[in-house]
Amino acid sequence: MEYNFWVAMWEHHSGKIIGTICGLLLGLLFIVLGFFKALVVLICMSLGFLVGKRIDQREDILDILDRILPPGNR
């Protein structure tokens, strides 16, 4: 494949790529420690992908966290 293909993929999907890699690394850490093995890797990668997708869509991280976490003091 061409170099331009990879550059275009990175420009359009960098958040998803980074999120998936972070999820994979976190999942591997759980596997090394012995928790739920492959299931944890899939869950972590999926969550990383979803967060990366939101970043690619230029959504604010604090807005995402406000929807997920209960309201608190700032």
ROKEKE-603397 format. One record per atom (N, C-alpha, C, O): residue in three letters; x, y, z. Coordinates in steps of 0.1 Angstrom, whole numbers, plus 5000, padded with zeros to 4 digits. Example, Ala and Ser with C-alpha at 12.3 -4.5 7.8 and 13.67 -1.06 7.14 Angstrom:
residues 2
Ala513249435078;Ala512349555078;Ala513249675078;Ala514249675085;Ser512849785071;Ser513749895071;Ser512950005079;Ser513450115080;
***
This chain:
residues 74
Met500849885000;Met500050005000;Met500950125000;Met502050125004;Glu500350234995;Glu501150354994;Glu501250435008;Glu500450415017;Tyr502250515008;Tyr502450595020;Tyr501350695022;Tyr500850715033;Asn500750745011;Asn499650845012;Asn498450785018;Asn497650855024;Phe498250655016;Phe497050585021;Phe497150595037;Phe496150625043;Trp498350565042;Trp498550555057;Trp498450695063;Trp497950715074;Val498950795055;Val498850935060;Val497350985061;Val496951045070;Ala496650945050;Ala495250985050;Ala494450905061;Ala493550965067;Met494750785063;Met494150705074;Met494350775088;Met493450785096;Trp495650815090;Trp496050875102;Trp495251015104;Trp494751045115;Glu495151095093;Glu494551225094;Glu493051215097;Glu492551295105;His492451115092;His490951095094;His490551015106;His489451025111;His491450925110;His491050835121;His492150825132;His492250725139;Ser492850935135;Ser493850935145;Ser493350905159;Ser493950825166;Gly492250955162;Gly491650935175;Gly491250785177;Gly491450725188;Lys490650725167;Lys490250585168;Lys491550495169;Lys491550395176;Ile492550535161;Ile493750455162;Ile494450455175;Ile494750355181;Ile494550575181;Ile495150595194;Ile494350525205;Ile494850455214;Gly493050545204;Gly492150485214;Gly492150335214;Gly492150275224;Thr492250275202;Thr492250135201;Thr493550075206;Thr493549975213;Ile494650145203;Ile495950105208;Ile496050115223;Ile496550025230;Cys495450225229;Cys495450235244;Cys494550125250;Cys494950065260;Gly493450095244;Gly492549995249;Gly493249855248;Gly493149775257;Leu493949835237;Leu494749705236;Leu495749695247;Leu495949585253;Leu496549795249;Leu497549795259;Leu496949775273;Leu497549695281;Leu495849835276;Leu495249825289;Leu494649675290;Leu494749615301;Gly494149625280;Gly493649495280;Gly494749395282;Gly494549295289;Leu495849415275;Leu497049325277;Leu497549325292;Leu497949225297;Leu497449445298;Leu497849455312;Leu496949365321;Leu497449295330;Phe495649365318;Phe494749285325;Phe495049135323;Phe494949055332;Ile495349105311;Ile495648965308;Ile496848915316;Ile496948805321;Val497948995316;Val499148965323;Val498848945338;Val499348865345;Leu497849025343;Leu497449015357;Leu496448905359;Leu496248865371;Gly495848855349;Gly494948735350;Gly493448765350;Gly492748675354;Phe492948885346;Phe491548915347;Phe490848895334;Phe491248955324;Phe489848805334;Phe488948785323;Phe489548765309;Phe488748765299;Lys490748765308;Lys491548735295;Lys491048805283;Lys490948925283;Ala490648735273;Ala490248795260;Ala489048885261;Ala488948975253;Leu488148855270;Leu486948935271;Leu487349085275;Leu486749175270;Val488249095284;Val488749225288;Val489349305277;Val489149425275;Val490149235269;Val490849295257;Val489749355248;Val489949465243;Leu488749275245;Leu487749315236;Leu486949435241;Leu486649535234;Ile486649435254;Ile485949545260;Ile486849675260;Ile486349785257;Cys488049665264;Cys488949775264;Cys489149835250;Cys489149955248;Met489349745241;Met489549795227;Met488249865222;Met488349965215;Ser487149815225;Ser485849875221;Ser485650015227;Ser485250105221;Leu485950015240;Leu485850145247;Leu486850245241;Leu486550365239;Gly488050205239;Gly489050295233;Gly488650335219;Gly488850455216;Phe488050255211;Phe487650285198;Phe486550395199;Phe486550485191;Leu485550375208;Leu484450465209;Leu484950605214;Leu484450705209;Val485850605223;Val486350735228;Val487150805216;Val487050925214;Gly487950725209;Gly488650775198;Gly487750835187;Gly488050935180;Lys486650765185;Lys485650805175;Lys485050935179;Lys484851025170;Arg484750955191;Arg484251085196;Arg485251195195;Arg484951305191;Ile486551165197;Ile487651265195;Ile487651305180;Ile487851415177;Asp487551205171;Asp487651225157;Asp486451315152;Asp486551395143;Gln485351305159;Gln484151385156;Gln484251525163;Gln483251595162;Arg485351555169;Arg485651685175;Arg484651715187;Arg484351825190;Glu484251605194;Glu483451625205;Glu484351645217;Glu485451585219;Asp483851735226;Asp484651775238;Asp484751655248;Asp483651595251;Ile485851625253;Ile486051515262;Ile485251545275;Ile484651445281;Leu485251665280;Leu484551695292;Leu483051675290;Leu482351635300;Asp482451705279;Asp481051675276;Asp480751525277;Asp479751485282;Ile481651445271;Ile481551295272;Ile481551245286;Ile480751165290;Leu482551295294;Leu482651255308;Leu481451305316;Leu480951235325;Asp480851425313;Asp479651465320;Asp478451375318;Asp477651365326;Arg478351325306;Arg477251235303;Arg477451095309;Arg476451025313;Ile478751055311;Ile478950915316;Ile478950925332;Ile478350835338;Leu479651015337;Leu479851025352;Leu478751105359;Leu478151195352;Pro478551075371;Pro477451155378;Pro477951295381;Pro479251325381;Pro477051395382;Pro477451535384;Pro478251545397;Pro477951475407;Gly479251635397;Gly480051655409;Gly480451805410;Gly479951885402;Asn481251835419;Asn481751965421;Asn482951995411;Asn483851905410;Arg482952105405;Arg484052145396;Arg484852255403;Arg485852305397;
***
